[in-house]
Amino acid sequence: MTAASAPYTYYLPPTDFLEAVGPGDSVKVIIQSIPASPKYDSERMWIEVIKREGDQIVGLLDNHPFDMPQLKAGDRVSFQTRDIIDINWNDEALVERGLERANKRSYWERCMVDSVVVNANIAVDYIYREPPDMTEDGDKYPDSGWRIRGNSDAMTQEQYDAEDSQYIALGAVLNADDSWLHLIDAPVGSRFVKDSSTGKFMPVLDD
């Protein structure tokens, strides 16, 4: 999965951040196992940068891999700036470099969605927001209250009969279909249905 295919859940450091990376910094890189590991095709691991020449970076692995016996913490690894997916800078480190975090909204709150929306590219057809009631103690992200249904007319009979749902991040749904993004801040009690002739979501009014 890449940032282009999952823009609402996959965030990459901006170019000016990547250009400022240097020795002593801690960066996260996706490392692919060669040969392939039994459990994981790749793992995301932190690396301490010790040398940089242009876009070529050398660092020391700062994680114990779960399923890569050929690698261990402290091993020397080489990669490029384009491989970096995260940088461990606190606010003080950013000030020292004259950088500022972008105030980009995240979409990690949870929702209920028909599985066919995220697994079978069935378009979102009906959304409603009810009082959040699925957040449990210890959950990192709360229930947003959004309940999202796929277009039943576009489903196969098998998909319609299965009728299962998932409790997942709003961003995961938006990656599949963000046609309703402009409604995401609508209050609890809101309901919208897609007009089949215009493709626009229309409010569902109480009788």
Rosetta constraint file for C-alpha pairs under 8 A:
AtomPair CA 1 CA 5 HARMONIC 6.48 0.50
AtomPair CA 1 CA 6 HARMONIC 6.87 0.50
AtomPair CA 2 CA 6 HARMONIC 6.12 0.50
AtomPair CA 2 CA 10 HARMONIC 6.98 0.50
AtomPair CA 3 CA 7 HARMONIC 5.15 0.50
AtomPair CA 3 CA 9 HARMONIC 7.94 0.50
AtomPair CA 3 CA 10 HARMONIC 5.07 0.50
AtomPair CA 3 CA 11 HARMONIC 6.35 0.50
AtomPair CA 3 CA 12 HARMONIC 7.07 0.50
AtomPair CA 5 CA 175 HARMONIC 7.13 0.50
AtomPair CA 6 CA 10 HARMONIC 5.64 0.50
AtomPair CA 6 CA 172 HARMONIC 7.65 0.50
AtomPair CA 6 CA 175 HARMONIC 5.21 0.50
AtomPair CA 7 CA 11 HARMONIC 6.95 0.50
AtomPair CA 7 CA 175 HARMONIC 6.52 0.50
AtomPair CA 8 CA 106 HARMONIC 7.06 0.50
AtomPair CA 8 CA 107 HARMONIC 6.56 0.50
AtomPair CA 8 CA 171 HARMONIC 4.78 0.50
AtomPair CA 8 CA 172 HARMONIC 6.99 0.50
AtomPair CA 8 CA 174 HARMONIC 6.54 0.50
AtomPair CA 8 CA 175 HARMONIC 5.97 0.50
AtomPair CA 9 CA 106 HARMONIC 7.52 0.50
AtomPair CA 9 CA 107 HARMONIC 7.10 0.50
AtomPair CA 9 CA 108 HARMONIC 7.63 0.50
AtomPair CA 9 CA 171 HARMONIC 5.42 0.50
AtomPair CA 9 CA 172 HARMONIC 6.54 0.50
AtomPair CA 9 CA 175 HARMONIC 7.64 0.50
AtomPair CA 11 CA 85 HARMONIC 7.51 0.50
AtomPair CA 12 CA 84 HARMONIC 7.77 0.50
AtomPair CA 12 CA 85 HARMONIC 5.21 0.50
AtomPair CA 12 CA 86 HARMONIC 6.48 0.50
AtomPair CA 13 CA 17 HARMONIC 6.06 0.50
AtomPair CA 13 CA 18 HARMONIC 6.57 0.50
AtomPair CA 13 CA 84 HARMONIC 7.67 0.50
AtomPair CA 13 CA 85 HARMONIC 6.41 0.50
AtomPair CA 13 CA 86 HARMONIC 6.05 0.50
AtomPair CA 13 CA 87 HARMONIC 7.23 0.50
AtomPair CA 14 CA 18 HARMONIC 6.55 0.50
AtomPair CA 15 CA 19 HARMONIC 6.21 0.50
AtomPair CA 16 CA 20 HARMONIC 6.37 0.50
AtomPair CA 16 CA 99 HARMONIC 7.85 0.50
AtomPair CA 17 CA 21 HARMONIC 6.69 0.50
AtomPair CA 17 CA 99 HARMONIC 7.37 0.50
AtomPair CA 18 CA 81 HARMONIC 6.29 0.50
AtomPair CA 18 CA 84 HARMONIC 7.79 0.50
AtomPair CA 19 CA 81 HARMONIC 7.99 0.50
AtomPair CA 20 CA 97 HARMONIC 7.17 0.50
AtomPair CA 21 CA 25 HARMONIC 6.47 0.50
AtomPair CA 22 CA 49 HARMONIC 6.43 0.50
AtomPair CA 22 CA 50 HARMONIC 7.57 0.50
AtomPair CA 22 CA 51 HARMONIC 7.08 0.50
AtomPair CA 22 CA 52 HARMONIC 6.32 0.50
AtomPair CA 23 CA 48 HARMONIC 7.61 0.50
AtomPair CA 23 CA 49 HARMONIC 4.76 0.50
AtomPair CA 23 CA 50 HARMONIC 4.53 0.50
AtomPair CA 23 CA 51 HARMONIC 5.51 0.50
AtomPair CA 23 CA 52 HARMONIC 6.94 0.50
AtomPair CA 24 CA 48 HARMONIC 6.20 0.50
AtomPair CA 24 CA 49 HARMONIC 5.43 0.50
AtomPair CA 24 CA 50 HARMONIC 6.16 0.50
AtomPair CA 25 CA 48 HARMONIC 5.83 0.50
AtomPair CA 25 CA 49 HARMONIC 5.45 0.50
AtomPair CA 25 CA 87 HARMONIC 7.67 0.50
AtomPair CA 25 CA 88 HARMONIC 7.26 0.50
AtomPair CA 25 CA 89 HARMONIC 7.75 0.50
AtomPair CA 26 CA 46 HARMONIC 6.44 0.50
AtomPair CA 26 CA 47 HARMONIC 5.57 0.50
AtomPair CA 26 CA 48 HARMONIC 4.56 0.50
AtomPair CA 26 CA 49 HARMONIC 6.19 0.50
AtomPair CA 26 CA 87 HARMONIC 6.08 0.50
AtomPair CA 26 CA 88 HARMONIC 5.42 0.50
AtomPair CA 26 CA 89 HARMONIC 7.75 0.50
AtomPair CA 27 CA 46 HARMONIC 5.47 0.50
AtomPair CA 27 CA 47 HARMONIC 5.37 0.50
AtomPair CA 27 CA 48 HARMONIC 6.56 0.50
AtomPair CA 27 CA 49 HARMONIC 7.36 0.50
AtomPair CA 27 CA 84 HARMONIC 6.46 0.50
AtomPair CA 27 CA 85 HARMONIC 7.57 0.50
AtomPair CA 27 CA 86 HARMONIC 5.72 0.50
AtomPair CA 27 CA 87 HARMONIC 4.42 0.50
AtomPair CA 27 CA 88 HARMONIC 6.01 0.50
AtomPair CA 28 CA 44 HARMONIC 6.53 0.50
AtomPair CA 28 CA 45 HARMONIC 5.39 0.50
AtomPair CA 28 CA 46 HARMONIC 4.31 0.50
AtomPair CA 28 CA 47 HARMONIC 6.11 0.50
AtomPair CA 28 CA 84 HARMONIC 5.76 0.50
AtomPair CA 28 CA 85 HARMONIC 5.68 0.50
AtomPair CA 28 CA 86 HARMONIC 4.97 0.50
AtomPair CA 28 CA 87 HARMONIC 6.22 0.50
AtomPair CA 28 CA 88 HARMONIC 7.94 0.50
AtomPair CA 29 CA 44 HARMONIC 5.64 0.50
AtomPair CA 29 CA 45 HARMONIC 5.62 0.50
AtomPair CA 29 CA 46 HARMONIC 6.44 0.50
AtomPair CA 29 CA 47 HARMONIC 7.32 0.50
AtomPair CA 29 CA 83 HARMONIC 5.82 0.50
AtomPair CA 29 CA 84 HARMONIC 4.91 0.50
AtomPair CA 29 CA 85 HARMONIC 5.77 0.50
AtomPair CA 29 CA 86 HARMONIC 7.34 0.50
AtomPair CA 30 CA 42 HARMONIC 6.53 0.50
AtomPair CA 30 CA 43 HARMONIC 5.59 0.50
AtomPair CA 30 CA 44 HARMONIC 4.38 0.50
AtomPair CA 30 CA 45 HARMONIC 6.40 0.50
AtomPair CA 30 CA 83 HARMONIC 7.02 0.50
AtomPair CA 30 CA 84 HARMONIC 7.63 0.50
AtomPair CA 30 CA 85 HARMONIC 7.50 0.50
AtomPair CA 31 CA 42 HARMONIC 5.44 0.50
AtomPair CA 31 CA 43 HARMONIC 5.45 0.50
AtomPair CA 31 CA 44 HARMONIC 6.25 0.50
AtomPair CA 31 CA 45 HARMONIC 7.14 0.50
AtomPair CA 32 CA 36 HARMONIC 7.77 0.50
AtomPair CA 32 CA 41 HARMONIC 6.11 0.50
AtomPair CA 32 CA 42 HARMONIC 4.15 0.50
AtomPair CA 32 CA 43 HARMONIC 6.60 0.50
AtomPair CA 33 CA 37 HARMONIC 6.02 0.50
AtomPair CA 33 CA 40 HARMONIC 7.89 0.50
AtomPair CA 33 CA 41 HARMONIC 6.12 0.50
AtomPair CA 33 CA 42 HARMONIC 5.65 0.50
AtomPair CA 33 CA 43 HARMONIC 7.96 0.50
AtomPair CA 33 CA 68 HARMONIC 6.43 0.50
AtomPair CA 36 CA 40 HARMONIC 7.68 0.50
AtomPair CA 36 CA 41 HARMONIC 6.02 0.50
AtomPair CA 37 CA 41 HARMONIC 6.13 0.50
AtomPair CA 37 CA 67 HARMONIC 6.17 0.50
AtomPair CA 37 CA 68 HARMONIC 6.31 0.50
AtomPair CA 38 CA 67 HARMONIC 7.39 0.50
AtomPair CA 39 CA 67 HARMONIC 6.59 0.50
AtomPair CA 40 CA 67 HARMONIC 6.51 0.50
AtomPair CA 43 CA 65 HARMONIC 7.33 0.50
AtomPair CA 43 CA 66 HARMONIC 7.94 0.50
AtomPair CA 45 CA 61 HARMONIC 7.42 0.50
AtomPair CA 45 CA 62 HARMONIC 7.22 0.50
AtomPair CA 45 CA 63 HARMONIC 5.88 0.50
AtomPair CA 45 CA 65 HARMONIC 7.58 0.50
AtomPair CA 46 CA 61 HARMONIC 6.37 0.50
AtomPair CA 46 CA 62 HARMONIC 5.26 0.50
AtomPair CA 46 CA 63 HARMONIC 5.98 0.50
AtomPair CA 47 CA 59 HARMONIC 5.77 0.50
AtomPair CA 47 CA 60 HARMONIC 5.44 0.50
AtomPair CA 47 CA 61 HARMONIC 4.55 0.50
AtomPair CA 47 CA 62 HARMONIC 5.05 0.50
AtomPair CA 47 CA 63 HARMONIC 7.53 0.50
AtomPair CA 48 CA 59 HARMONIC 5.14 0.50
AtomPair CA 48 CA 60 HARMONIC 5.16 0.50
AtomPair CA 48 CA 61 HARMONIC 6.48 0.50
AtomPair CA 48 CA 62 HARMONIC 6.37 0.50
AtomPair CA 49 CA 57 HARMONIC 6.99 0.50
AtomPair CA 49 CA 58 HARMONIC 6.02 0.50
AtomPair CA 49 CA 59 HARMONIC 4.14 0.50
AtomPair CA 49 CA 60 HARMONIC 6.59 0.50
AtomPair CA 50 CA 57 HARMONIC 7.83 0.50
AtomPair CA 50 CA 58 HARMONIC 5.90 0.50
AtomPair CA 50 CA 59 HARMONIC 4.96 0.50
AtomPair CA 50 CA 60 HARMONIC 7.15 0.50
AtomPair CA 51 CA 57 HARMONIC 5.81 0.50
AtomPair CA 51 CA 58 HARMONIC 5.11 0.50
AtomPair CA 51 CA 59 HARMONIC 6.65 0.50
AtomPair CA 52 CA 56 HARMONIC 5.80 0.50
AtomPair CA 52 CA 57 HARMONIC 4.46 0.50
AtomPair CA 52 CA 58 HARMONIC 6.33 0.50
AtomPair CA 53 CA 57 HARMONIC 6.46 0.50
AtomPair CA 55 CA 80 HARMONIC 5.30 0.50
AtomPair CA 55 CA 81 HARMONIC 5.32 0.50
AtomPair CA 55 CA 82 HARMONIC 7.85 0.50
AtomPair CA 56 CA 78 HARMONIC 7.32 0.50
AtomPair CA 56 CA 79 HARMONIC 6.11 0.50
AtomPair CA 56 CA 80 HARMONIC 4.75 0.50
AtomPair CA 56 CA 81 HARMONIC 6.80 0.50
AtomPair CA 57 CA 78 HARMONIC 5.73 0.50
AtomPair CA 57 CA 79 HARMONIC 5.37 0.50
AtomPair CA 57 CA 80 HARMONIC 5.59 0.50
AtomPair CA 57 CA 81 HARMONIC 7.01 0.50
AtomPair CA 58 CA 76 HARMONIC 7.03 0.50
AtomPair CA 58 CA 77 HARMONIC 5.78 0.50
AtomPair CA 58 CA 78 HARMONIC 4.46 0.50
AtomPair CA 58 CA 79 HARMONIC 6.48 0.50
AtomPair CA 59 CA 76 HARMONIC 5.72 0.50
AtomPair CA 59 CA 77 HARMONIC 5.49 0.50
AtomPair CA 59 CA 78 HARMONIC 6.45 0.50
AtomPair CA 60 CA 73 HARMONIC 7.49 0.50
AtomPair CA 60 CA 74 HARMONIC 5.12 0.50
AtomPair CA 60 CA 75 HARMONIC 5.42 0.50
AtomPair CA 60 CA 76 HARMONIC 4.65 0.50
AtomPair CA 60 CA 77 HARMONIC 6.11 0.50
AtomPair CA 61 CA 72 HARMONIC 7.18 0.50
AtomPair CA 61 CA 73 HARMONIC 5.04 0.50
AtomPair CA 61 CA 74 HARMONIC 4.91 0.50
AtomPair CA 61 CA 75 HARMONIC 5.34 0.50
AtomPair CA 61 CA 76 HARMONIC 6.41 0.50
AtomPair CA 61 CA 77 HARMONIC 6.80 0.50
AtomPair CA 62 CA 73 HARMONIC 5.31 0.50
AtomPair CA 62 CA 74 HARMONIC 6.19 0.50
AtomPair CA 63 CA 72 HARMONIC 7.35 0.50
AtomPair CA 63 CA 73 HARMONIC 5.19 0.50
AtomPair CA 64 CA 71 HARMONIC 7.92 0.50
AtomPair CA 64 CA 72 HARMONIC 5.58 0.50
AtomPair CA 64 CA 73 HARMONIC 5.11 0.50
AtomPair CA 65 CA 69 HARMONIC 7.50 0.50
AtomPair CA 65 CA 71 HARMONIC 6.80 0.50
AtomPair CA 65 CA 72 HARMONIC 6.47 0.50
AtomPair CA 65 CA 73 HARMONIC 7.64 0.50
AtomPair CA 68 CA 72 HARMONIC 7.94 0.50
AtomPair CA 71 CA 75 HARMONIC 6.67 0.50
AtomPair CA 79 CA 83 HARMONIC 6.57 0.50
AtomPair CA 80 CA 84 HARMONIC 7.37 0.50
AtomPair CA 89 CA 93 HARMONIC 5.58 0.50
AtomPair CA 89 CA 94 HARMONIC 6.47 0.50
AtomPair CA 90 CA 94 HARMONIC 6.48 0.50
AtomPair CA 91 CA 95 HARMONIC 6.32 0.50
AtomPair CA 92 CA 96 HARMONIC 6.33 0.50
AtomPair CA 93 CA 97 HARMONIC 6.50 0.50
AtomPair CA 94 CA 98 HARMONIC 6.10 0.50
AtomPair CA 94 CA 99 HARMONIC 4.99 0.50
AtomPair CA 94 CA 100 HARMONIC 6.33 0.50
AtomPair CA 95 CA 99 HARMONIC 5.93 0.50
AtomPair CA 95 CA 100 HARMONIC 7.33 0.50
AtomPair CA 106 CA 171 HARMONIC 7.67 0.50
AtomPair CA 107 CA 169 HARMONIC 6.69 0.50
AtomPair CA 107 CA 170 HARMONIC 5.43 0.50
AtomPair CA 107 CA 171 HARMONIC 4.77 0.50
AtomPair CA 108 CA 141 HARMONIC 6.36 0.50
AtomPair CA 108 CA 169 HARMONIC 4.85 0.50
AtomPair CA 108 CA 170 HARMONIC 5.93 0.50
AtomPair CA 108 CA 171 HARMONIC 6.10 0.50
AtomPair CA 109 CA 141 HARMONIC 5.23 0.50
AtomPair CA 109 CA 142 HARMONIC 5.38 0.50
AtomPair CA 109 CA 143 HARMONIC 5.82 0.50
AtomPair CA 109 CA 144 HARMONIC 5.56 0.50
AtomPair CA 109 CA 169 HARMONIC 5.42 0.50
AtomPair CA 109 CA 170 HARMONIC 5.86 0.50
AtomPair CA 110 CA 141 HARMONIC 6.65 0.50
AtomPair CA 110 CA 142 HARMONIC 6.00 0.50
AtomPair CA 110 CA 143 HARMONIC 4.56 0.50
AtomPair CA 110 CA 144 HARMONIC 5.50 0.50
AtomPair CA 110 CA 145 HARMONIC 7.74 0.50
AtomPair CA 110 CA 146 HARMONIC 7.90 0.50
AtomPair CA 110 CA 167 HARMONIC 6.33 0.50
AtomPair CA 110 CA 168 HARMONIC 5.10 0.50
AtomPair CA 110 CA 169 HARMONIC 4.34 0.50
AtomPair CA 110 CA 170 HARMONIC 5.62 0.50
AtomPair CA 111 CA 143 HARMONIC 5.92 0.50
AtomPair CA 111 CA 144 HARMONIC 5.79 0.50
AtomPair CA 111 CA 145 HARMONIC 6.14 0.50
AtomPair CA 111 CA 146 HARMONIC 5.09 0.50
AtomPair CA 111 CA 147 HARMONIC 5.95 0.50
AtomPair CA 111 CA 148 HARMONIC 7.60 0.50
AtomPair CA 111 CA 166 HARMONIC 7.98 0.50
AtomPair CA 111 CA 167 HARMONIC 5.48 0.50
AtomPair CA 111 CA 168 HARMONIC 5.66 0.50
AtomPair CA 111 CA 169 HARMONIC 6.20 0.50
AtomPair CA 111 CA 170 HARMONIC 5.95 0.50
AtomPair CA 112 CA 145 HARMONIC 7.99 0.50
AtomPair CA 112 CA 146 HARMONIC 6.50 0.50
AtomPair CA 112 CA 147 HARMONIC 4.84 0.50
AtomPair CA 112 CA 148 HARMONIC 6.16 0.50
AtomPair CA 112 CA 165 HARMONIC 6.50 0.50
AtomPair CA 112 CA 166 HARMONIC 5.56 0.50
AtomPair CA 112 CA 167 HARMONIC 4.60 0.50
AtomPair CA 112 CA 168 HARMONIC 6.60 0.50
AtomPair CA 113 CA 117 HARMONIC 7.16 0.50
AtomPair CA 113 CA 147 HARMONIC 5.88 0.50
AtomPair CA 113 CA 148 HARMONIC 4.56 0.50
AtomPair CA 113 CA 149 HARMONIC 5.95 0.50
AtomPair CA 113 CA 150 HARMONIC 7.93 0.50
AtomPair CA 113 CA 165 HARMONIC 5.35 0.50
AtomPair CA 113 CA 166 HARMONIC 5.44 0.50
AtomPair CA 113 CA 167 HARMONIC 6.65 0.50
AtomPair CA 113 CA 168 HARMONIC 7.60 0.50
AtomPair CA 113 CA 173 HARMONIC 7.56 0.50
AtomPair CA 114 CA 118 HARMONIC 7.69 0.50
AtomPair CA 114 CA 148 HARMONIC 6.49 0.50
AtomPair CA 114 CA 149 HARMONIC 5.36 0.50
AtomPair CA 114 CA 150 HARMONIC 6.02 0.50
AtomPair CA 114 CA 163 HARMONIC 7.12 0.50
AtomPair CA 114 CA 164 HARMONIC 6.11 0.50
AtomPair CA 114 CA 165 HARMONIC 4.28 0.50
AtomPair CA 114 CA 166 HARMONIC 6.41 0.50
AtomPair CA 115 CA 119 HARMONIC 5.89 0.50
AtomPair CA 115 CA 120 HARMONIC 7.72 0.50
AtomPair CA 115 CA 163 HARMONIC 7.81 0.50
AtomPair CA 115 CA 164 HARMONIC 5.95 0.50
AtomPair CA 115 CA 165 HARMONIC 4.79 0.50
AtomPair CA 115 CA 166 HARMONIC 5.84 0.50
AtomPair CA 116 CA 120 HARMONIC 4.72 0.50
AtomPair CA 116 CA 121 HARMONIC 6.48 0.50
AtomPair CA 116 CA 122 HARMONIC 5.64 0.50
AtomPair CA 116 CA 150 HARMONIC 6.80 0.50
AtomPair CA 116 CA 159 HARMONIC 7.22 0.50
AtomPair CA 117 CA 121 HARMONIC 5.26 0.50
AtomPair CA 117 CA 122 HARMONIC 4.62 0.50
AtomPair CA 117 CA 123 HARMONIC 6.01 0.50
AtomPair CA 117 CA 124 HARMONIC 6.52 0.50
AtomPair CA 117 CA 149 HARMONIC 7.63 0.50
AtomPair CA 117 CA 150 HARMONIC 5.68 0.50
AtomPair CA 117 CA 173 HARMONIC 7.28 0.50
AtomPair CA 117 CA 176 HARMONIC 6.82 0.50
AtomPair CA 117 CA 177 HARMONIC 7.65 0.50
AtomPair CA 118 CA 122 HARMONIC 7.51 0.50
AtomPair CA 118 CA 172 HARMONIC 7.38 0.50
AtomPair CA 118 CA 173 HARMONIC 6.13 0.50
AtomPair CA 118 CA 176 HARMONIC 5.58 0.50
AtomPair CA 121 CA 176 HARMONIC 6.67 0.50
AtomPair CA 122 CA 150 HARMONIC 5.82 0.50
AtomPair CA 122 CA 151 HARMONIC 6.35 0.50
AtomPair CA 122 CA 154 HARMONIC 6.63 0.50
AtomPair CA 122 CA 155 HARMONIC 7.07 0.50
AtomPair CA 123 CA 150 HARMONIC 5.55 0.50
AtomPair CA 123 CA 151 HARMONIC 5.79 0.50
AtomPair CA 123 CA 177 HARMONIC 6.49 0.50
AtomPair CA 124 CA 148 HARMONIC 6.82 0.50
AtomPair CA 124 CA 149 HARMONIC 5.82 0.50
AtomPair CA 124 CA 150 HARMONIC 4.46 0.50
AtomPair CA 124 CA 151 HARMONIC 5.97 0.50
AtomPair CA 124 CA 177 HARMONIC 6.68 0.50
AtomPair CA 124 CA 179 HARMONIC 7.79 0.50
AtomPair CA 124 CA 180 HARMONIC 7.94 0.50
AtomPair CA 124 CA 194 HARMONIC 7.99 0.50
AtomPair CA 125 CA 148 HARMONIC 7.84 0.50
AtomPair CA 125 CA 149 HARMONIC 5.92 0.50
AtomPair CA 125 CA 150 HARMONIC 5.11 0.50
AtomPair CA 125 CA 151 HARMONIC 4.76 0.50
AtomPair CA 125 CA 193 HARMONIC 5.90 0.50
AtomPair CA 125 CA 194 HARMONIC 5.21 0.50
AtomPair CA 126 CA 148 HARMONIC 6.15 0.50
AtomPair CA 126 CA 149 HARMONIC 5.15 0.50
AtomPair CA 126 CA 150 HARMONIC 6.77 0.50
AtomPair CA 126 CA 151 HARMONIC 7.53 0.50
AtomPair CA 126 CA 191 HARMONIC 7.62 0.50
AtomPair CA 126 CA 192 HARMONIC 5.80 0.50
AtomPair CA 126 CA 193 HARMONIC 4.41 0.50
AtomPair CA 126 CA 194 HARMONIC 6.27 0.50
AtomPair CA 127 CA 146 HARMONIC 6.99 0.50
AtomPair CA 127 CA 147 HARMONIC 5.73 0.50
AtomPair CA 127 CA 148 HARMONIC 4.60 0.50
AtomPair CA 127 CA 149 HARMONIC 6.14 0.50
AtomPair CA 127 CA 191 HARMONIC 5.80 0.50
AtomPair CA 127 CA 192 HARMONIC 5.38 0.50
AtomPair CA 127 CA 193 HARMONIC 6.51 0.50
AtomPair CA 128 CA 146 HARMONIC 5.84 0.50
AtomPair CA 128 CA 147 HARMONIC 5.42 0.50
AtomPair CA 128 CA 148 HARMONIC 6.75 0.50
AtomPair CA 128 CA 189 HARMONIC 7.01 0.50
AtomPair CA 128 CA 190 HARMONIC 5.57 0.50
AtomPair CA 128 CA 191 HARMONIC 4.15 0.50
AtomPair CA 128 CA 192 HARMONIC 6.27 0.50
AtomPair CA 129 CA 144 HARMONIC 7.93 0.50
AtomPair CA 129 CA 145 HARMONIC 5.08 0.50
AtomPair CA 129 CA 146 HARMONIC 4.35 0.50
AtomPair CA 129 CA 147 HARMONIC 6.03 0.50
AtomPair CA 129 CA 186 HARMONIC 7.93 0.50
AtomPair CA 129 CA 187 HARMONIC 7.12 0.50
AtomPair CA 129 CA 188 HARMONIC 4.94 0.50
AtomPair CA 129 CA 189 HARMONIC 5.46 0.50
AtomPair CA 129 CA 190 HARMONIC 5.50 0.50
AtomPair CA 129 CA 191 HARMONIC 6.57 0.50
AtomPair CA 130 CA 145 HARMONIC 4.95 0.50
AtomPair CA 130 CA 146 HARMONIC 6.49 0.50
AtomPair CA 130 CA 147 HARMONIC 7.59 0.50
AtomPair CA 130 CA 188 HARMONIC 5.18 0.50
AtomPair CA 130 CA 189 HARMONIC 5.55 0.50
AtomPair CA 130 CA 190 HARMONIC 7.71 0.50
AtomPair CA 131 CA 145 HARMONIC 5.48 0.50
AtomPair CA 131 CA 188 HARMONIC 6.02 0.50
AtomPair CA 131 CA 189 HARMONIC 7.70 0.50
AtomPair CA 132 CA 143 HARMONIC 5.39 0.50
AtomPair CA 132 CA 144 HARMONIC 5.89 0.50
AtomPair CA 132 CA 145 HARMONIC 4.21 0.50
AtomPair CA 132 CA 146 HARMONIC 7.97 0.50
AtomPair CA 133 CA 143 HARMONIC 6.92 0.50
AtomPair CA 133 CA 145 HARMONIC 7.24 0.50
AtomPair CA 134 CA 142 HARMONIC 7.87 0.50
AtomPair CA 134 CA 143 HARMONIC 5.78 0.50
AtomPair CA 135 CA 139 HARMONIC 6.53 0.50
AtomPair CA 135 CA 141 HARMONIC 7.86 0.50
AtomPair CA 135 CA 142 HARMONIC 5.26 0.50
AtomPair CA 135 CA 143 HARMONIC 5.24 0.50
AtomPair CA 145 CA 188 HARMONIC 7.22 0.50
AtomPair CA 151 CA 155 HARMONIC 6.92 0.50
AtomPair CA 152 CA 160 HARMONIC 6.77 0.50
AtomPair CA 155 CA 159 HARMONIC 5.70 0.50
AtomPair CA 155 CA 160 HARMONIC 5.93 0.50
AtomPair CA 156 CA 160 HARMONIC 6.18 0.50
AtomPair CA 157 CA 161 HARMONIC 6.04 0.50
AtomPair CA 158 CA 162 HARMONIC 6.19 0.50
AtomPair CA 159 CA 163 HARMONIC 6.47 0.50
AtomPair CA 168 CA 172 HARMONIC 6.88 0.50
AtomPair CA 168 CA 173 HARMONIC 7.86 0.50
AtomPair CA 169 CA 173 HARMONIC 7.00 0.50
AtomPair CA 170 CA 174 HARMONIC 6.26 0.50
AtomPair CA 171 CA 175 HARMONIC 6.07 0.50
AtomPair CA 172 CA 176 HARMONIC 6.77 0.50
AtomPair CA 173 CA 177 HARMONIC 6.18 0.50
AtomPair CA 173 CA 178 HARMONIC 7.37 0.50
AtomPair CA 174 CA 178 HARMONIC 4.34 0.50
AtomPair CA 174 CA 179 HARMONIC 7.93 0.50
AtomPair CA 174 CA 181 HARMONIC 7.23 0.50
AtomPair CA 180 CA 184 HARMONIC 6.93 0.50
AtomPair CA 180 CA 201 HARMONIC 7.34 0.50
AtomPair CA 186 CA 190 HARMONIC 6.31 0.50
AtomPair CA 190 CA 203 HARMONIC 7.47 0.50
AtomPair CA 190 CA 204 HARMONIC 7.79 0.50
AtomPair CA 191 CA 203 HARMONIC 5.78 0.50
AtomPair CA 191 CA 204 HARMONIC 5.30 0.50
AtomPair CA 191 CA 205 HARMONIC 7.78 0.50
AtomPair CA 192 CA 201 HARMONIC 5.69 0.50
AtomPair CA 192 CA 202 HARMONIC 5.25 0.50
AtomPair CA 192 CA 203 HARMONIC 4.39 0.50
AtomPair CA 192 CA 204 HARMONIC 5.30 0.50
AtomPair CA 193 CA 201 HARMONIC 5.22 0.50
AtomPair CA 193 CA 202 HARMONIC 5.42 0.50
AtomPair CA 193 CA 203 HARMONIC 6.53 0.50
AtomPair CA 193 CA 204 HARMONIC 6.62 0.50
AtomPair CA 194 CA 199 HARMONIC 5.86 0.50
AtomPair CA 194 CA 200 HARMONIC 5.41 0.50
AtomPair CA 194 CA 201 HARMONIC 4.14 0.50
AtomPair CA 194 CA 202 HARMONIC 6.05 0.50
AtomPair CA 195 CA 199 HARMONIC 5.25 0.50
AtomPair CA 195 CA 200 HARMONIC 5.48 0.50
AtomPair CA 195 CA 201 HARMONIC 6.02 0.50
AtomPair CA 195 CA 202 HARMONIC 6.60 0.50
AtomPair CA 196 CA 200 HARMONIC 7.78 0.50
